[in-house]
Amino acid sequence: MTQITKAVFPVGGMGSRFLPATKAIPKELLPIIDKPLIQYAVEEAIDAGIETLIFITSSSKHAISDHFDPMPDLREKFAKNKPHLAEKLDTLPLSVKRVFVPQGQPLGLGHAVLQAETLIDEDEMFAVILADDFIPGSNNPLKPLIEASNNGLASVSVERVAKDRLSSYGVIKPCRWDGAVTSVEEIIEKPTQGKAPSDYGVIGRYVLPHSIFSYLKLIQQDQSGEIQLTDALRALMGADGLQAVKLQDRRFDCGSQEGFVLANLFVAMQNSDLKQSIKKEVGDK
């Protein structure tokens, strides 16, 4: 398996769909029950062998760094009388490195990824994880991307998307599927209705080579003023190839209010006490 030890987390977005909550709280810290989205994403990365976490952030996101701080004073306070709370402070193994890079301006996902260039070696592949895409299943979605990238090609995670939502995604045209993996013939960012090459939308898990940075530097801002990672992937695909891996578990788009509420409900229903309370409250209503 390809050894990939670095993951990039673009966390500099404004979270406008969750205002006013995100006026002071980064959207990545919004909790699914009692654990924030970014912690789920980081745990997924560490489980897949990631050793260095690169957060592409903004000046207003200091709370993300605080969340992963060991906080020894608070630990000491809880250790004596509330050890179960002290354990909850273990948000990150001490062996894992954290790097915070300011994005400067929120100019899109491609621009955010580009900020990590100096931290990635030229012969190194790296992961990109979007915490908004919450994937709570038992199968780590990053591992099959890493495995697929053994051949040195970039890999993106895809799932089937309802036709009326394809205009919100990067959409691929797959070649022949080999199990859960396929080469990509075409990739389009947010196709207009009827123009999507398939119903497979790209979701927030990627494994990319260092060469992606060269293509990102050539991409012009789109009509919304953003540099799209999809445009760089299209250029990379034409030169070196691109492959897609089907997501095996359910995903919740927690960048939307609907997805965030459903994710909380899904996780709550896995807890026997919460499940009983929910059924009692809404079962007969």
C-alpha positions as CSV (number, residue, x, y, z in Angstrom):
1,M,0.0,0.0,0.0
2,T,1.2,3.5,-0.8
3,Q,2.6,5.2,2.3
4,I,0.7,8.4,2.7
5,T,1.4,10.3,5.9
6,K,0.0,13.8,5.3
7,A,-3.6,15.0,5.0
8,V,-4.9,18.4,4.2
9,F,-8.0,19.7,5.8
10,P,-9.5,22.9,4.2
11,V,-11.2,24.6,7.1
12,G,-11.1,28.2,6.0
13,G,-14.7,28.5,4.8
14,M,-17.2,31.0,6.2
15,G,-20.0,28.5,7.0
16,S,-22.6,31.0,5.8
17,R,-25.4,28.4,5.7
18,F,-25.1,28.0,9.5
19,L,-25.2,31.7,10.5
20,P,-25.5,33.0,13.1
21,A,-24.0,29.9,14.8
22,T,-20.8,30.1,12.7
23,K,-20.3,33.8,13.4
24,A,-18.0,32.8,16.3
25,I,-17.8,29.0,16.0
26,P,-16.1,27.3,12.9
27,K,-18.6,25.1,11.1
28,E,-16.1,22.3,11.4
29,L,-16.6,22.4,15.2
30,L,-20.4,21.9,15.0
31,P,-21.0,18.7,16.9
32,I,-22.5,15.4,15.8
33,I,-24.0,14.8,19.3
34,D,-20.9,15.4,21.4
35,K,-18.0,15.2,18.9
36,P,-17.3,17.9,16.3
37,L,-17.1,17.2,12.6
38,I,-13.4,17.9,12.3
39,Q,-12.6,15.4,15.0
40,Y,-14.4,12.6,13.1
41,A,-12.4,13.6,10.0
42,V,-9.1,13.6,11.9
43,E,-9.8,10.2,13.5
44,E,-10.5,8.8,10.0
45,A,-7.2,10.2,8.8
46,I,-5.2,8.8,11.7
47,D,-6.8,5.4,11.3
48,A,-5.7,5.4,7.7
49,G,-2.0,6.0,8.7
50,I,-1.8,9.8,8.5
51,E,0.9,11.3,10.8
52,T,0.8,15.0,9.8
53,L,-2.5,17.1,9.8
54,I,-2.3,20.2,7.7
55,F,-5.2,22.6,8.4
56,I,-5.8,25.3,5.8
57,T,-7.5,27.9,8.0
58,S,-8.4,31.5,8.5
59,S,-7.7,34.1,11.1
60,S,-11.1,33.5,12.8
61,K,-10.6,29.7,13.2
62,H,-8.3,29.6,16.3
63,A,-10.9,27.4,18.0
64,I,-9.9,24.4,15.9
65,S,-6.4,24.6,17.2
66,D,-7.7,25.0,20.7
67,H,-9.9,21.9,20.3
68,F,-6.9,19.7,19.6
69,D,-4.8,21.2,22.3
70,P,-4.0,18.8,25.2
71,M,-5.1,21.3,27.8
72,P,-3.2,19.8,30.8
73,D,-4.7,22.2,33.3
74,L,-8.2,21.1,32.4
75,R,-7.1,17.5,32.4
76,E,-5.7,17.8,35.9
77,K,-9.0,19.4,37.1
78,F,-11.0,16.4,35.8
79,A,-8.6,13.6,36.6
80,K,-9.3,13.5,40.3
81,N,-13.1,13.5,40.4
82,K,-14.3,13.1,36.8
83,P,-11.8,10.8,35.0
84,H,-14.4,9.9,32.3
85,L,-14.3,13.6,31.3
86,A,-10.5,13.7,31.3
87,E,-10.6,10.9,28.7
88,K,-12.7,13.0,26.4
89,L,-9.9,15.5,26.2
90,D,-7.8,13.0,24.3
91,T,-8.7,14.5,20.9
92,L,-5.4,13.8,19.3
93,P,-2.5,11.4,19.9
94,L,0.6,13.3,21.0
95,S,2.6,11.6,18.2
96,V,0.5,13.3,15.4
97,K,1.8,16.6,14.1
98,R,-0.5,19.6,13.5
99,V,0.3,22.4,11.0
100,F,-1.9,25.4,10.6
101,V,-1.6,27.4,7.4
102,P,-3.6,30.6,6.8
103,Q,-5.5,30.7,3.5
104,G,-5.6,34.5,3.4
105,Q,-8.8,34.7,1.3
106,P,-11.5,32.2,0.9
107,L,-11.0,31.6,-2.8
108,G,-12.3,28.1,-3.1
109,L,-11.2,24.5,-2.5
110,G,-8.4,24.6,-5.1
111,H,-6.9,27.7,-3.6
112,A,-7.0,26.1,-0.2
113,V,-5.2,22.9,-1.3
114,L,-2.6,25.1,-3.1
115,Q,-1.6,26.6,0.3
116,A,-0.1,23.2,1.3
117,E,2.4,23.0,-1.5
118,T,5.5,23.8,0.5
119,L,4.6,21.1,3.1
120,I,4.4,18.3,0.5
121,D,7.5,16.7,-1.0
122,E,7.8,16.5,-4.8
123,D,7.6,12.7,-4.8
124,E,4.8,12.5,-2.2
125,M,1.1,11.8,-2.5
126,F,-1.2,13.3,0.1
127,A,-4.9,13.1,1.2
128,V,-7.5,15.9,1.2
129,I,-10.4,15.5,3.6
130,L,-13.5,17.7,3.8
131,A,-15.0,17.5,7.2
132,D,-18.4,18.6,5.9
133,D,-18.7,15.1,4.3
134,F,-19.6,13.0,7.4
135,I,-19.2,9.3,6.7
136,P,-20.0,7.4,9.9
137,G,-19.8,3.8,8.6
138,S,-17.4,1.1,9.7
139,N,-15.4,1.2,6.5
140,N,-12.8,3.9,6.5
141,P,-13.4,5.8,3.2
142,L,-9.8,7.0,2.9
143,K,-8.2,3.6,2.9
144,P,-9.5,2.4,-0.5
145,L,-8.4,5.7,-2.0
146,I,-4.9,5.1,-0.7
147,E,-4.9,1.5,-1.9
148,A,-6.1,2.6,-5.4
149,S,-3.3,5.1,-5.6
150,N,-0.7,2.3,-5.4
151,N,-0.3,2.9,-9.1
152,G,0.7,6.5,-8.6
153,L,-2.6,8.0,-10.0
154,A,-4.7,10.5,-8.2
155,S,-7.9,9.1,-6.8
156,V,-11.3,10.7,-5.9
157,S,-14.2,9.3,-3.9
158,V,-17.6,9.3,-5.7
159,E,-21.1,8.3,-5.0
160,R,-24.4,8.3,-6.9
161,V,-26.2,11.6,-6.5
162,A,-29.8,12.5,-7.2
163,K,-30.2,14.2,-10.6
164,D,-31.6,17.3,-9.1
165,R,-28.5,17.8,-7.0
166,L,-25.8,17.1,-9.5
167,S,-25.4,20.8,-10.3
168,S,-23.8,21.1,-6.8
169,Y,-21.1,18.6,-7.4
170,G,-18.1,17.8,-9.5
171,V,-19.3,14.9,-11.7
172,I,-17.3,12.2,-13.4
173,K,-17.8,10.1,-16.5
174,P,-16.5,6.7,-15.5
175,C,-14.8,4.2,-17.8
176,R,-15.4,0.5,-17.0
177,W,-15.7,-0.3,-13.3
178,D,-13.2,-2.8,-11.9
179,G,-15.0,-3.6,-8.7
180,A,-15.3,-0.2,-6.9
181,V,-12.6,1.5,-9.0
182,T,-12.7,3.1,-12.4
183,S,-10.6,5.3,-14.6
184,V,-12.2,8.7,-15.2
185,E,-12.9,9.9,-18.8
186,E,-14.3,13.3,-17.9
187,I,-14.9,15.5,-14.9
188,I,-17.1,18.6,-14.8
189,E,-17.6,21.1,-12.0
190,K,-21.3,21.8,-11.2
191,P,-22.8,20.8,-14.6
192,T,-26.0,22.5,-15.6
193,Q,-29.2,20.5,-15.7
194,G,-29.0,17.8,-18.4
195,K,-25.2,18.2,-18.9
196,A,-23.9,15.9,-16.3
197,P,-21.8,13.0,-17.8
198,S,-23.2,10.5,-15.2
199,D,-24.8,10.5,-11.8
200,Y,-21.5,9.9,-9.9
201,G,-20.6,13.0,-7.9
202,V,-17.2,13.6,-6.3
203,I,-17.3,13.9,-2.5
204,G,-14.8,15.2,0.0
205,R,-12.1,12.5,-0.1
206,Y,-9.0,12.7,-2.4
207,V,-5.6,11.3,-2.7
208,L,-3.4,13.5,-4.9
209,P,0.2,13.7,-6.2
210,H,2.4,16.8,-5.7
211,S,1.9,17.6,-9.4
212,I,-1.6,18.8,-8.7
213,F,-0.1,22.1,-7.4
214,S,1.4,22.9,-10.9
215,Y,-2.1,22.6,-12.4
216,L,-3.7,24.6,-9.6
217,K,-1.4,27.5,-10.3
218,L,-2.7,27.6,-13.9
219,I,-6.4,27.6,-13.0
220,Q,-8.3,30.9,-13.3
221,Q,-11.0,32.0,-10.9
222,D,-14.5,31.0,-12.0
223,Q,-17.5,33.3,-12.1
224,S,-17.8,33.1,-8.3
225,G,-14.2,34.2,-7.8
226,E,-13.0,30.7,-6.8
227,I,-10.3,28.4,-7.9
228,Q,-11.9,25.0,-8.4
229,L,-10.0,21.8,-7.6
230,T,-12.1,20.0,-10.2
231,D,-10.5,22.1,-13.0
232,A,-7.1,21.1,-11.8
233,L,-8.1,17.5,-11.7
234,R,-9.4,17.7,-15.3
235,A,-5.9,19.0,-16.4
236,L,-4.2,16.3,-14.3
237,M,-6.4,13.7,-15.8
238,G,-5.5,14.7,-19.3
239,A,-1.8,14.4,-18.6
240,D,-1.4,11.6,-16.1
241,G,-4.9,10.0,-15.6
242,L,-7.4,10.0,-12.8
243,Q,-9.4,7.3,-11.1
244,A,-12.5,7.2,-9.0
245,V,-13.5,4.9,-6.1
246,K,-17.1,4.2,-5.1
247,L,-17.9,5.2,-1.5
248,Q,-19.0,2.1,0.4
249,D,-20.9,3.8,3.3
250,R,-23.5,6.4,3.7
251,R,-22.5,10.0,3.6
252,F,-24.2,13.1,5.1
253,D,-23.5,16.5,3.6
254,C,-23.1,18.4,6.8
255,G,-22.4,21.6,4.9
256,S,-26.2,21.7,4.6
257,Q,-28.7,22.1,7.4
258,E,-30.6,19.1,6.3
259,G,-27.6,16.8,6.2
260,F,-26.4,18.1,9.5
261,V,-29.7,17.3,11.2
262,L,-29.9,13.9,9.6
263,A,-26.4,13.1,10.7
264,N,-27.1,13.9,14.3
265,L,-30.3,11.8,14.1
266,F,-28.4,8.9,12.5
267,V,-25.7,8.9,15.2
268,A,-28.3,9.3,18.0
269,M,-30.2,6.2,16.8
270,Q,-27.0,4.2,17.2
271,N,-27.1,5.0,21.0
272,S,-29.7,2.8,22.8
273,D,-30.6,5.5,25.4
274,L,-30.9,8.3,22.8
275,K,-32.8,6.0,20.4
276,Q,-35.3,5.1,23.1
277,S,-35.8,8.8,24.0
278,I,-36.3,9.7,20.4
279,K,-38.9,7.0,19.8
280,K,-40.7,8.0,23.0
281,E,-40.8,11.6,21.9
282,V,-41.8,11.2,18.3
283,G,-43.2,7.7,18.0
284,D,-46.8,8.6,18.4
285,K,-46.7,12.1,16.9
